[in-house]
Amino acid sequence: MPPVLHSSPGGVNTMARSMCSLSGALKLVFSNRLTRVYGAATCNKRHNSTYTPPPARYGGRHTVTLIPGDGIGPELAKHVCELFRFCCVPVDFEVVNVDSSMASEDDIDDAIMAIRRNGVALKGNIETNHNLPPSYKSRNNLLRTTLDLYANVMHCQSLPGVRTRHRNIDIMIVRENTEGEYSSLEHENVPGVVECLKIITKTKSMRIAAYAFKTARAKGRRLVTAVHKANIMKLGDGLFLECCKEVASGYPEISFETMIVDNTTMQLVSRPQQFDVMVMPNLYGNVVSNVCAGLVGGPGLVPGANYGENYAVFETGTRNTGKSLANSNTANPTAMLLASCLLLDHLKLHDYASMIRTAVLSSVTETKLHTADLGGQGSTSELLQYVMNAVQSTGPRTLSM
């Protein structure tokens, strides 16, 4: 029965209380959303920290789009959900599955809409089959270009406990993420002659250069290296190089150098310690990031992030699907777990990010936990259990194991 309206002051107060009660009831009804959500349970006790996370929707919790992807992606996404729930992280995952084999773009459109709604996402890599017809567009590329996630950032550093040829590597790669050879503009002029367009614009080159130098200054870095092929592509890469030089002039405290991409790969495998922050167009960034990941132990260790003006998407650094390892409990979850820590930092949940990151990195020092990619025989679930044990021993109260 609707509340009765009275003209007296007491009636007005009664009406106000009724409306508040109705408003509270409606909030409870509409907060039970129809989308599939993985929730992290609520804890009674948190860190003894004075830090207060930014306001979040739905009672102080953050909603994050989760795109499991292909290969080992769904398995690793499940482990992230388990770990967040165990650690009582105030994050709910809205899961959006993208079928990479479908010709229709409905799935990726749904994912993009969810990211626009939530502002942030964690994703596994979505396979792009090169045997599909030319009209098929990479779902990963569609997501990055539609949301204008212009900066792909990958931090490659040597980890204790991981045997590699080189030590003391600490490189930040900043890759332009929305143009270059990934513009998806190609056509066949006549049979047997294909033209593929590489798009380089001043606006986007200035933007990614500015991002690289701002990041270098914020992180206390001392050198930015621009990677190019301007000796051959004098106009395209020449424009990119000129933009980097123009931005560099505004950062006198940061050294700036340029290096041709083929020489860069040789220098990386011979003396990687010379590099600090590297900025480059799209395709070179793809090649260099994979080389750097290999230098520090492989794709299972390095997380990645894609940033735009309004959205951020976090994933493994080298974007491998790992199909051969799917559902075998042998995939290395380190990169995905560290990507989830970058996500938490982005949400300003720094205490949770630090707690999980410390536990994950401590697992890397345990040789017996090393998965096959690091030369060991450890399993995905064993590593995750170790991380949970490490969190429980040093962190706040967690759910019972």
Helices and strands as residue ranges (DSSP letters): H 9-31, E 37-39, H 57-60, E 62-67, H 73-86, E 91-95, H 106-118, E 120-123, H 139-146, E 151-157, E 170-176, G 181-183, E 186-190, E 193-196, H 202-218, E 223-228, H 236-248, E 255-260, H 261-270, G 272-274, E 277-280, H 282-295, E 303-307, E 312-316, G 323-325, H 334-346, H 350-364, G 367-369, G 372-374, H 380-394
